[in-house]
């Protein structure tokens, strides 16, 4: 393994442009890794903030309407639905002419 590293360094020492290219590629890989890590952390923080905001909004909305009022509204909607169903025309099983 040392021989391979020695040969690599000897070749790169004789060709500084190739050495610069290798170093640039390594730096690019490092930069890509750091950028992806930063993006992941940013997304995680954003998701946590959105979830916290939604929980707060749900808590506030839950206190806006009392349970009794909500039950009264739902009961009225159910009665309206039954009334509208009764108003629908009854279809007979006769073939149309």
C-alpha positions in Angstrom: 0.0 0.0 0.0 2.9 2.4 0.8 4.4 1.7 -2.6 1.1 2.7 -4.3 0.9 5.9 -2.3 4.6 6.7 -3.1 4.0 6.1 -6.8 0.9 8.3 -6.7 2.7 11.1 -4.9 5.7 10.8 -7.4 3.4 11.1 -10.4 1.4 14.0 -8.8 4.7 15.7 -7.9 5.8 15.6 -11.5 2.4 16.9 -12.7 1.2 19.7 -10.4 -1.9 20.3 -12.6 -3.1 16.8 -12.0 -2.4 17.2 -8.3 -4.5 20.4 -8.2 -7.3 18.6 -10.0 -7.3 15.8 -7.5 -7.3 18.3 -4.6 -10.1 20.3 -6.2 -12.2 17.1 -6.7 -11.7 16.2 -3.0 -12.7 19.7 -2.0 -15.8 19.5 -4.2 -16.8 16.2 -2.6 -16.3 17.8 0.9 -18.3 20.8 -0.1 -21.2 18.7 -1.5 -21.3 16.6 1.7 -21.4 19.8 3.9 -24.1 21.4 1.7 -26.2 18.3 1.8 -25.8 18.0 5.6 -26.7 21.7 6.0 -29.8 21.3 3.8 -30.9 18.2 5.7 -30.6 20.1 9.0 -32.5 23.1 7.6 -35.3 20.8 6.3 -35.5 19.1 9.7 -35.8 22.5 11.5 -38.5 23.7 9.0 -40.6 20.5 9.5 -40.3 20.8 13.3 -41.5 24.5 13.1 -44.4 23.6 10.8 -45.5 20.7 13.1 -45.3 23.0 16.2 -47.3 25.7 14.4 -50.0 23.2 13.3 -50.3 21.9 16.9 -50.6 25.5 18.2 -53.2 26.3 15.5 -55.2 23.1 16.4 -55.2 24.0 20.1 -56.4 27.5 19.4 -59.1 26.3 16.9 -60.3 23.6 19.4 -61.0 26.4 21.9 -63.0 28.5 19.5 -66.2 26.4 19.4 -67.5 24.7 22.5 -68.4 21.1 22.4 -72.1 21.8 23.0 -72.2 24.2 20.0 -70.4 21.8 17.8 -72.9 19.0 18.7 -75.8 21.4 18.0 -74.3 22.3 14.6 -73.7 18.6 13.7 -77.3 17.7 14.8 -78.7 20.5 12.6 -76.7 19.3 9.6 -77.9 15.7 10.1 -81.5 16.9 10.3 -81.0 19.0 7.1 -79.5 16.0 5.3 -82.5 13.8 6.3 -84.9 16.5 5.1 -83.2 16.9 1.8 -83.2 13.1 1.3 -86.9 13.0 1.9 -87.4 15.8 -0.7 -85.6 13.8 -3.4 -88.0 12.2 -6.0 -88.6 8.6 -5.6 -87.6 6.6 -8.7 -89.6 3.6 -9.7 -88.2 0.5 -11.2 -90.3 0.9 -14.3 -88.5 1.1 -17.7 -88.6 4.6 -19.2 -90.6 5.0 -22.4 
